[in-house]
Amino acid sequence: MASLFDQGSIGKITLKNRMIRSATWEGMCEPDGRPTQKLVDTYCNLVKGGIGLIITGYTYVRRDGKQLPGKMGIYTDKFALQFKQLTRAVHDLNGKIAIQLVHAGGQTDSKSAGRQPVAPSGIKVGAFPETPQALSILEIENITDSFARAAGRAKEWGFDAVQIHGAHGYLVSQFLSPVTNQRTDAYGGSLENRGRFLFDIYEKIRTRVGKNYPVFIKFNANDHVENGLTTDEAVQIAKKLSDFGIDAIEVSSGTASSGEKGPARTKINSPEKQAYNLDLALTIKKQVSCPVICVGGFRSLLVAQKAIAEHGMDFISLSRPLIREPDLPKKWATNKTDHSECISCNKCFIPGMSKGGIFCVAQKKDKRTT
């Protein structure tokens, strides 16, 4: 029976435990997207805290794929020095790091993207104010090429793996969803056509980095919006990716339009409300041959252990708890605590908009009152 603290593998890389830091917007990069020393220090603290693998925050593959302030960009060769310093710092501590590759699609604005946002169709995405421009076939091909070039840079600059962000309503997710994809060409309509953009990205990345370099994906097993991607459809996408040779699938759900079933749920105040994507992840796991990672709502050691030991999940991933306690994996491993201090208030992301990076606002308040 596997344990949370056993080694695990994703492709050719071996992780020291089954805990992964899920991609988290840090808000710590320069305006042009290059990483800063503050971000490097954040990742080093996660390694020191015992995490098995870091997945970087959202990293846009093209300038027009940017969304929020301080997000990382890997759209140019000019950032090689800063990225190599980042990966070297993590590896010097015997850590592992993957980079998440993303394009915002219609989930951005002209100021952030430097142009009118683009999307599969000219349909507003959720609460985002601007109507995006529908992508032409040539533009679609250019974006898929950008994902491949970004993956090539990531491999060259020392990242241990790349993750395609196919969840949470960003561009890949927009292509998969009938709500945001109303195209009538080869990239719209049937599930096979809606998945074509993702499959093109994967195939181009695999051609660029080779068969032995780990490539995995984060994607929604359900959009939790009316007429969005369903679990049955997600299973079909996952099976095809597994057949293609994807090295792992991180299962999430929800978009910015999903209300209480969004990606970062609040009020996780009981064991029953934890691990809110576990059933979806188990559904996917039954149909694929690659490792499956479950993200979403893990707050106690007991629930995390059960996901691995009793339910057979390969890995669990954490985001908000590691903002509050970067050393939570080490605390769990040494029995210093059995529960995260994170209260799932989501206020940690507010400082990222203007104050140089996210942090646990509740923790800072606690320190002022003690």
C-alpha positions in Angstrom: 0.0 0.0 0.0 1.5 3.3 -1.1 2.1 6.2 1.3 2.1 10.0 0.9 5.8 9.9 1.7 6.8 7.2 -0.8 8.8 8.0 -3.8 6.9 8.4 -7.1 7.7 8.8 -10.8 6.4 11.1 -13.6 8.0 9.9 -16.8 11.8 9.8 -16.2 11.8 11.9 -13.1 11.6 10.4 -9.6 10.0 12.5 -6.8 10.9 12.0 -3.2 7.2 11.9 -2.1 3.7 12.1 -3.5 3.1 15.8 -2.7 3.3 18.3 -5.5 3.0 22.1 -5.4 0.3 22.9 -7.9 0.8 25.8 -10.2 0.0 29.1 -8.3 0.0 32.6 -9.5 2.7 34.3 -7.4 2.7 37.8 -8.9 6.5 38.1 -8.4 7.8 38.6 -11.9 8.9 41.7 -13.7 6.4 43.4 -16.0 7.9 41.7 -19.0 7.5 38.3 -17.4 11.1 37.5 -16.3 11.5 35.8 -12.9 12.9 37.8 -10.0 15.0 36.8 -7.0 11.9 36.9 -4.8 10.3 34.2 -6.9 13.5 32.1 -6.8 13.5 32.5 -3.0 9.9 31.4 -2.9 10.7 28.2 -4.8 13.7 27.5 -2.7 11.6 27.7 0.4 9.2 25.2 -1.0 12.0 22.8 -1.7 13.4 23.3 1.8 9.8 22.7 3.1 9.8 19.2 1.7 7.7 19.3 -1.5 8.3 16.6 -4.0 7.8 18.7 -7.1 7.2 22.4 -7.8 5.0 23.4 -10.7 5.6 27.0 -11.4 2.8 29.6 -11.6 1.1 30.4 -14.9 3.8 31.1 -17.5 2.6 32.6 -20.8 4.0 31.3 -24.0 3.2 34.5 -26.0 3.1 38.1 -25.1 -0.6 38.2 -25.9 -1.2 35.3 -23.5 -0.5 37.3 -20.4 -3.3 37.9 -17.8 -2.5 39.3 -14.4 0.4 41.4 -13.1 3.6 39.6 -12.1 3.0 36.5 -14.1 5.9 34.7 -15.7 6.6 34.7 -19.4 8.7 32.3 -21.5 8.0 33.8 -24.9 11.5 35.0 -25.7 15.1 33.7 -25.6 16.2 36.9 -23.8 15.2 35.5 -20.4 17.6 32.5 -20.5 19.9 33.8 -17.8 17.1 34.4 -15.2 15.4 31.1 -15.9 18.7 29.2 -15.7 19.4 30.9 -12.3 16.0 29.8 -11.1 16.3 26.1 -12.1 19.9 26.0 -10.8 18.8 27.3 -7.4 16.1 24.6 -7.1 18.5 21.9 -8.3 21.2 23.0 -5.9 18.8 22.1 -3.1 18.0 18.7 -4.8 14.5 19.9 -5.7 12.5 19.2 -8.9 10.6 21.9 -10.9 8.2 21.8 -13.8 7.0 24.8 -15.7 3.3 25.4 -16.5 2.7 26.7 -20.1 -0.4 28.7 -20.7 -2.2 31.2 -23.0 -5.0 33.2 -21.4 -7.1 33.3 -24.5 -10.2 35.4 -23.8 -9.6 35.4 -20.0 -7.5 38.6 -20.1 -7.8 42.3 -21.3 -6.1 44.5 -23.9 -3.9 46.2 -21.3 -2.4 42.9 -20.1 -2.2 41.2 -23.5 -1.1 44.2 -25.5 -3.8 43.7 -28.0 -7.5 42.6 -28.2 -7.8 39.3 -26.5 -8.1 36.2 -28.7 -10.2 33.1 -28.3 -11.7 30.2 -30.2 -14.8 32.3 -31.0 -15.8 35.9 -30.6 -17.7 35.3 -27.4 -17.1 37.0 -24.0 -15.5 34.6 -21.6 -17.2 34.7 -18.1 -17.0 38.0 -16.4 -14.1 39.3 -18.5 -15.2 42.6 -20.0 -13.9 42.5 -23.6 -15.2 40.4 -26.5 -12.2 38.5 -27.9 -11.3 38.2 -31.5 -11.8 34.7 -33.0 -8.6 33.1 -34.0 -7.8 32.3 -37.6 -6.4 28.9 -38.5 -3.0 30.5 -39.1 -3.1 32.1 -35.6 -4.0 28.8 -34.0 -1.0 27.2 -35.7 1.2 30.0 -34.5 0.0 29.6 -30.9 0.6 25.9 -30.9 4.1 26.5 -32.3 4.6 29.0 -29.4 3.8 26.3 -26.9 6.4 24.0 -28.5 9.1 26.7 -28.6 8.4 27.5 -24.9 8.8 23.8 -24.0 12.1 23.7 -25.9 13.3 26.7 -23.9 12.1 25.1 -20.7 14.1 21.9 -21.4 17.2 23.8 -22.4 17.0 26.1 -19.4 16.9 23.2 -16.9 13.3 22.5 -16.0 12.6 18.9 -15.2 9.2 18.8 -17.0 6.5 20.9 -18.6 2.9 21.1 -17.8 0.2 22.2 -20.3 -2.5 24.2 -18.6 -5.7 22.9 -20.0 -8.0 23.9 -17.1 -9.9 26.8 -15.5 -11.1 28.5 -18.6 -7.8 29.5 -20.2 -7.3 29.1 -24.0 -6.9 25.3 -24.1 -10.0 25.0 -21.8 -11.8 27.5 -24.0 -11.3 25.2 -27.1 -12.5 22.2 -25.2 -15.7 23.8 -24.0 -18.8 24.1 -26.2 -19.7 27.3 -24.3 -16.6 29.2 -25.6 -15.9 27.2 -28.7 -18.6 27.7 -31.4 -16.4 27.2 -34.4 -17.6 25.3 -37.4 -14.2 24.3 -38.8 -11.7 21.6 -37.8 -11.3 23.1 -34.3 -14.9 23.2 -33.3 -18.1 21.2 -33.1 -17.4 17.5 -32.2 -15.3 16.6 -29.1 -12.5 15.4 -31.4 -12.4 18.8 -33.1 -12.6 20.7 -29.9 -9.7 18.7 -28.6 -7.6 19.2 -31.7 -5.9 22.4 -30.4 -4.8 20.5 -27.3 -3.6 17.5 -29.2 -1.7 19.7 -31.7 0.0 21.4 -28.7 1.0 18.1 -27.2 2.3 16.6 -30.4 4.4 19.7 -31.3 5.8 19.8 -27.7 6.6 16.1 -27.9 8.4 16.5 -31.2 10.4 19.4 -29.8 11.5 17.9 -26.5 11.7 14.2 -27.4 10.0 11.1 -26.0 12.0 10.9 -22.8 11.3 14.4 -21.5 8.3 14.5 -19.1 5.2 16.3 -20.5 2.0 16.4 -18.5 -1.2 18.4 -18.3 -3.6 20.0 -15.9 -7.2 19.9 -17.1 -10.8 20.0 -16.0 -12.6 16.8 -15.5 -15.8 19.0 -15.4 -16.3 22.7 -16.1 -19.2 22.9 -13.7 -20.9 25.4 -16.0 -24.1 24.8 -18.1 -23.2 23.3 -21.5 -19.5 23.2 -20.5 -17.1 20.2 -20.7 -18.6 17.2 -19.1 -16.9 14.4 -17.2 -17.8 11.9 -19.9 -16.1 14.1 -22.4 -13.1 14.7 -20.1 -12.6 10.9 -19.8 -12.4 10.7 -23.6 -9.8 13.5 -23.8 -7.8 11.9 -21.0 -7.8 8.4 -22.7 -6.6 9.9 -25.9 -3.8 11.8 -24.1 -2.8 8.7 -22.3 -2.7 6.8 -25.6 -0.5 9.5 -27.0 2.0 9.1 -24.2 1.3 12.0 -21.8 3.4 11.4 -18.6 0.7 12.5 -16.1 -2.6 14.2 -15.8 -3.5 16.6 -13.0 -7.2 16.7 -12.5 -9.0 19.9 -11.6 -12.4 21.3 -12.3 -14.3 24.6 -12.7 -13.7 28.0 -14.2 -14.1 31.6 -13.2 -17.8 31.2 -14.2 -18.4 28.1 -11.9 -19.5 30.0 -8.7 -19.0 27.9 -5.6 -17.6 25.0 -7.7 -14.7 27.1 -9.0 -11.1 26.0 -9.0 -10.2 27.5 -5.6 -13.2 26.8 -3.3 -13.7 28.5 0.0 -15.2 27.3 3.3 -13.2 24.1 3.4 -14.0 23.6 7.1 -14.7 19.9 7.3 -13.1 16.6 6.0 -16.2 16.2 3.7 -15.4 19.5 1.9 -11.8 18.5 1.3 -10.4 16.8 -1.7 -13.3 18.1 -3.8 -11.9 16.8 -7.1 -11.0 13.3 -5.8 -14.1 11.5 -7.3 -13.4 13.1 -10.7 -9.7 12.2 -10.4 -10.6 8.6 -9.6 -12.9 8.5 -12.6 -10.1 9.6 -14.9 -7.6 7.2 -13.2 -9.7 4.2 -14.1 -9.4 5.0 -17.8 -5.7 5.9 -18.2 -2.4 4.2 -17.9 -0.4 7.3 -16.7 -0.1 8.7 -13.2 -3.0 10.9 -12.0 -2.6 13.9 -9.7 -5.5 15.2 -7.7 -5.7 18.9 -6.8 -8.2 20.7 -4.7 -8.9 21.2 -1.1 -6.4 19.0 0.7 -6.1 20.4 4.2 -5.4 17.5 6.5 -2.8 14.8 6.6 -5.4 12.1 7.0 -7.4 13.1 3.9 -4.2 13.4 1.8 -3.0 10.0 3.1 -6.3 8.3 2.3 -6.3 9.6 -1.2 -3.0 7.8 -1.8 -3.2 4.8 0.4 -6.9 3.9 0.2 -8.1 5.4 -3.0 -5.0 4.7 -5.1 -4.3 8.2 -6.2 -0.7 8.6 -7.5 -0.1 12.1 -6.3 -1.9 15.0 -4.5 -1.1 18.6 -5.2 -1.4 21.6 -3.0 -1.5 25.4 -3.6 -3.0 27.7 -1.0 -1.8 25.6 2.0 1.8 26.1 0.8 1.3 29.9 0.6 0.5 29.8 4.3 3.1 27.1 5.2 5.8 26.4 2.6 7.1 23.7 5.0 3.8 21.8 5.4 5.1 18.6 3.7 8.0 18.5 6.2 5.6 19.2 9.1 3.4 16.3 8.0 6.3 14.0 7.5 7.7 14.7 11.0 4.2 14.7 12.7 4.5 18.3 13.8 1.0 18.9 12.7 -1.8 16.9 11.0 -3.7 19.9 9.5 -2.9 22.9 7.4 -3.4 26.3 8.9 -4.9 27.6 5.6 -8.5 28.8 6.1 -9.3 28.9 2.3 -10.3 32.5 2.3 -8.5 33.3 -1.0 -7.3 36.7 0.3 -3.7 35.6 -0.4 -4.1 36.5 -4.0 -5.1 40.2 -3.4 -1.6 41.4 -2.7 -0.4 39.9 -6.0 -2.3 42.6 -7.8 -0.3 45.5 -6.5 2.2 44.7 -3.7 4.8 42.6 -5.3 3.5 39.1 -4.7 1.0 36.9 -2.9 1.2 36.0 0.8 -1.1 34.8 3.5 -3.0 37.8 4.6 -4.6 35.9 7.5 -1.2 34.8 8.8 0.1 38.4 8.7 -3.0 39.4 10.7 -2.5 36.6 13.2 1.1 37.8 13.8 -0.1 41.4 14.5 -2.6 40.2 17.0 -0.3 37.9 19.0 
